[in-house]
Amino acid sequence: AGIWIGGTIDGQLRTAATRYGPWEFWAGPIDEQGNPPADCAEYDRIYNIYKREITEYDRTRLASQDLLDWPWELGAPVIDGDGNPDNYNLEGGDRPKIRGHQTLWWVMNDRGNIHDASDTQPIGLEVHVTAFAAASNDEHVNNATLYHYKLINKNDKPYENAYLGLFQDPDLGNFDDDYVGSDTTLGMGYAYNSDNDDEG
């Protein structure tokens, strides 16, 4: 699964979209000059935090490595507890802003390389992604992952007529007998088996 986005800059189509590769988003932020990292390896990480790590820190003042590493300087959401929005101070009361019981966060951009799949120039888009899940007695909630995308245009020109969508390949067991559908009133897509025999 991944996001597809398309729009125009100065009337020229710019997209970032792919199915199974080649990729059109790469790890890391875009700097103030509109450049991606020279080496994306240091940003090639998904940050992971559990609600229990924050609870444990509040109880014992012993911070997990994930709590210490929370990438606030890259734009990861923080609850400001010390009155200074320009730092991340656990002792002063700052905490990662998490959703549910487990939150993952990463940053990516569409300027890190050429757009072979969509064959357009890059947009200049930085994307902050928060993925989260919550434990629940409701099996639908308990087995769901949710995603929040923050899109930041780092181009010096406006990105207009933009559309955002999701590409997904939901294999339900054996992929050869799957159907997909949508419910426009709920804004929901779904996958289901076309028969009662899910081979393999």
C-alpha positions as CSV (number, residue, x, y, z in Angstrom):
1,A,0.0,0.0,0.0
2,G,1.1,3.6,-0.5
3,I,-0.1,7.1,-1.3
4,W,-0.6,8.4,-4.8
5,I,-0.7,12.1,-5.3
6,G,-1.0,14.2,-8.4
7,G,-1.4,17.9,-9.2
8,T,0.1,20.8,-11.1
9,I,2.9,23.3,-10.6
10,D,2.8,26.1,-13.1
11,G,0.3,24.1,-15.1
12,Q,2.7,21.1,-15.4
13,L,1.6,17.7,-14.1
14,R,3.6,16.5,-11.1
15,T,2.9,13.1,-9.5
16,A,4.4,10.8,-6.9
17,A,2.8,7.3,-7.3
18,T,3.9,3.8,-7.8
19,R,2.5,0.3,-7.4
20,Y,5.3,-2.2,-6.7
21,G,8.3,0.0,-7.6
22,P,10.3,1.8,-8.7
23,W,9.6,4.0,-5.6
24,E,8.8,7.6,-5.7
25,F,9.2,8.4,-2.0
26,W,12.5,8.2,-0.2
27,A,13.5,8.4,3.5
28,G,14.2,11.8,5.0
29,P,13.1,15.4,5.0
30,I,13.6,18.2,2.5
31,D,15.8,21.1,3.7
32,E,14.9,24.8,3.4
33,Q,16.5,25.0,0.0
34,G,14.3,22.2,-1.3
35,N,16.9,19.5,-1.3
36,P,16.6,15.9,-0.1
37,P,19.3,14.4,2.1
38,A,22.6,13.6,0.4
39,D,22.4,10.2,2.0
40,C,18.9,9.0,3.1
41,A,20.4,6.1,5.2
42,E,20.3,8.0,8.5
43,Y,16.6,8.7,8.0
44,D,15.7,5.2,6.8
45,R,14.0,4.3,10.1
46,I,10.5,3.9,11.4
47,Y,10.3,5.2,15.0
48,N,8.2,3.1,17.3
49,I,6.7,4.1,20.7
50,Y,4.2,2.3,23.0
51,K,1.9,4.1,25.4
52,R,3.3,1.8,28.1
53,E,6.8,3.3,27.6
54,I,5.4,6.7,28.5
55,T,3.5,5.4,31.5
56,E,6.6,3.6,32.7
57,Y,8.7,6.7,32.3
58,D,6.1,8.8,34.3
59,R,6.3,6.2,37.0
60,T,10.0,5.4,37.2
61,R,11.8,8.2,35.3
62,L,13.6,5.5,33.3
63,A,13.3,6.3,29.6
64,S,13.4,3.6,26.9
65,Q,15.7,4.1,24.0
66,D,12.6,4.7,21.7
67,L,11.4,7.4,24.1
68,L,14.9,9.0,24.0
69,D,15.1,8.8,20.2
70,W,11.7,10.3,19.4
71,P,12.6,12.5,16.3
72,W,10.9,15.7,17.3
73,E,13.5,17.7,15.3
74,L,12.3,16.0,12.1
75,G,8.7,16.9,12.9
76,A,7.4,14.0,14.9
77,P,4.5,15.2,17.0
78,V,5.2,16.2,20.6
79,I,3.0,17.2,23.5
80,D,4.7,20.4,24.9
81,G,5.0,20.0,28.6
82,D,7.7,22.6,29.4
83,G,6.3,25.6,27.5
84,N,9.1,25.6,24.9
85,P,7.9,24.3,21.5
86,D,11.5,24.3,20.2
87,N,12.8,21.4,22.3
88,Y,12.1,17.9,23.4
89,N,12.6,17.8,27.2
90,L,11.3,14.6,28.9
91,E,12.3,15.9,32.3
92,G,10.4,19.1,31.7
93,G,7.2,17.3,30.7
94,D,7.5,16.9,26.9
95,R,6.1,13.6,25.6
96,P,5.7,12.0,22.2
97,K,2.2,12.7,20.9
98,I,0.9,9.2,20.3
99,R,-2.4,7.8,19.2
100,G,-3.8,4.5,20.4
101,H,-1.5,2.1,22.2
102,Q,1.3,1.9,19.6
103,T,2.5,4.7,17.3
104,L,4.9,4.5,14.4
105,W,6.3,7.6,12.8
106,W,8.5,8.3,9.7
107,V,9.4,11.1,7.3
108,M,9.8,10.7,3.5
109,N,10.1,12.9,0.4
110,D,9.5,12.7,-3.3
111,R,12.8,14.5,-4.3
112,G,15.3,11.8,-3.4
113,N,15.5,10.4,-6.9
114,I,13.9,10.4,-10.3
115,H,10.2,9.5,-10.8
116,D,10.5,6.5,-13.2
117,A,7.0,5.1,-12.5
118,S,5.0,8.3,-13.1
119,D,7.5,9.9,-15.4
120,T,7.1,13.4,-14.0
121,Q,9.3,15.9,-12.3
122,P,9.3,15.7,-8.4
123,I,6.7,17.7,-6.5
124,G,9.0,18.8,-3.7
125,L,6.8,17.1,-1.1
126,E,7.7,16.1,2.4
127,V,5.4,13.6,4.1
128,H,5.2,12.9,7.8
129,V,3.4,9.6,8.5
130,T,1.9,8.5,11.8
131,A,0.6,4.9,11.9
132,F,-1.1,3.7,15.0
133,A,-3.1,0.9,16.5
134,A,-5.2,0.4,19.7
135,A,-5.8,-2.7,21.7
136,S,-9.6,-3.3,22.1
137,N,-12.2,-5.9,22.8
138,D,-13.7,-4.9,19.4
139,E,-12.1,-7.2,16.9
140,H,-12.4,-4.6,14.1
141,V,-10.5,-2.0,16.1
142,N,-8.1,-4.5,17.6
143,N,-7.0,-5.7,14.1
144,A,-6.9,-2.2,12.5
145,T,-4.0,0.0,11.7
146,L,-4.7,3.7,11.1
147,Y,-2.6,6.3,9.2
148,H,-2.3,10.0,9.4
149,Y,-0.4,11.8,6.6
150,K,0.9,15.3,6.9
151,L,1.9,16.7,3.5
152,I,4.2,19.7,3.3
153,N,4.9,21.4,0.0
154,K,8.6,22.3,0.1
155,N,8.5,23.7,-3.4
156,D,8.8,27.4,-3.7
157,K,5.6,27.4,-5.9
158,P,2.1,26.3,-5.0
159,Y,1.0,22.8,-5.8
160,E,-2.5,23.1,-7.3
161,N,-5.4,20.9,-8.5
162,A,-4.0,18.1,-6.3
163,Y,-5.6,14.8,-5.7
164,L,-4.6,12.2,-3.1
165,G,-5.4,8.5,-3.2
166,L,-4.2,5.2,-1.8
167,F,-2.9,2.2,-3.8
168,Q,-3.5,-1.1,-2.0
169,D,-3.0,-4.7,-3.0
170,P,-5.1,-6.5,-0.3
171,D,-4.4,-10.2,-0.7
172,L,-6.9,-12.2,1.3
173,G,-5.2,-15.6,1.6
174,N,-4.9,-16.9,-1.9
175,F,-4.7,-13.8,-4.2
176,D,-6.1,-15.6,-7.2
177,D,-9.7,-15.6,-6.0
178,D,-10.0,-12.2,-4.5
179,Y,-12.5,-9.5,-5.4
180,V,-12.6,-5.9,-4.3
181,G,-15.4,-3.4,-3.8
182,S,-16.2,-0.1,-2.3
183,D,-18.9,1.5,-0.2
184,T,-19.0,5.2,-1.3
185,T,-21.4,6.1,1.5
186,L,-18.9,5.0,4.1
187,G,-15.8,6.0,2.1
188,M,-14.5,2.4,2.5
189,G,-12.9,-0.2,0.3
190,Y,-12.9,-3.9,1.0
191,A,-11.6,-7.2,-0.3
192,Y,-13.4,-10.6,-0.2
193,N,-13.0,-14.1,-1.5
194,S,-14.9,-14.9,-4.7
195,D,-15.7,-18.4,-3.5
196,N,-15.7,-20.5,-0.4
197,D,-12.4,-22.3,-1.1
198,D,-9.4,-20.2,-0.3
199,E,-6.7,-22.4,-1.8
200,G,-3.3,-22.3,-0.3
